[in-house]
Amino acid sequence: MRAAVFKEMGKPLAIEALADLEPGPSQLILKVKNCGICGSDLHMTEPTSIMPLPTGSVMGHEFAGEVIEVGSAVKHLWKPGDRLAGFPYMCCGEFSPCANFGGRGVCGKGIGVGLGQSHGAYAEYVKIGGWSGHRLPDSVSFREGALVEPLAVGLHAVDMAKMPRGATVLVIGAGPVGLAVMLWANFLGARHVIVSERAEVRRAAAAKFGATASIDPNQPLTPQVEKIAGQGPDIIFECVGAPGLINSAMMDAPRGSRIVIAGVCQQPDTIMPLMGIMKELELQFVLGYRPADFDYVIEMIASDRIDVSHMITDIVSLDGLPDAFEALRKPTHQCKVMLEN
C-alpha cells in the first residue's frame, strides 16, 4: 500500500510503498476514504515537540473508511463493505466486554492509531480494532465520518466543563477544536458563545458553528464579554495550545469561573498560581473523548441536527498530502484539510 511516511523532524512527509496490512483475529482493515489533518500531527513533527514521532511512522487519526478485511474473532460484528468512522485506539482484544477498561473510555492495554504506535490513515489502508469502529449510516458521508473525531473532542470538552444551561462561554481560538467547542456549547444550551480569534476567515467560520459574537484578542477579554453578555464568562475554553495562554486566561477570568484547557501545548509553560487562588478559579484539562461521544456525534449528523460541512476547507489526494501538511505550519485560509482517496 502507499502511505505518507514521517522521515525526519521538520521535513516533509514522503509518499512510499509499504507492506500490505493483515488483520489479527480481533482487527479490521479499512480502505481509507477520508482522513483529516490534525494540529497534534503537526506538533509531533516539529523539533520542539516533547512527544517526538518515531521515524517511519504513518500519522492520521481522524478517519472514515470501508471495511475490506475482517479478523476471525469479529466476523459477527463486521463484513466487507461496511462503512465506519474509526476510533483511533486499538483495544487489545483479549476480552469483551473489556476487562482492562480503566474508567477513561479506552482499553488500558490498547495502543493509539496514527500517533506513533500503530500506522494511521495517511495511507490507502489502515488497521483498527474490531471494537474500535463506529458504523456510519448511509446518510453520513465519509467526509462527515472523518469529522467525527475532532467533533468528539469538542463534545468531550463541553461535557467536562459541566456547562450550566444559559452559560456565557468564551472560546479562545477558532481552529477545528474551537469550532467544535462552539458548536456543542451552542447546541447544549449556552446563552452566549463568544469567540476570541485573530484571523478573519476563522471568525467567519465561527459564526457558522454557533458563535454569537466575536471579540478582539488584543484587548482585555472579560470587559468585552461583559459588554456583550452583561457579565463575564462562566467558562473559558482555551483551544489554541500556545505558551502563555493559560495564564492569560487566568488573568482575564472573572472570580469563580472555570477554564477548560483543550489546546495542546507541547512546551513548558508558566502560570501565576496566586491569581488562581485569589479568584478561586477551576482549571480543567481535557483529553480526547470516549466511545459514546463518537456515537452521539454520528447520530446528530445523521439526523441533520448539526451541519458540519463548513469545517472542511481543502480536499487533497495522498500525493498532495505532504505539501498540504507543510502549508498548515503557516495557515492562511485553512480550517480542516482532508485527505480523500
Summary of the structure (lengths in Angstrom):
residues: 341
radius of gyration: 20.0
end to end distance: 12.2
largest distance: 61.0
contacts: 1187
relative contact order: 0.16
helix: 28%
strand: 24%
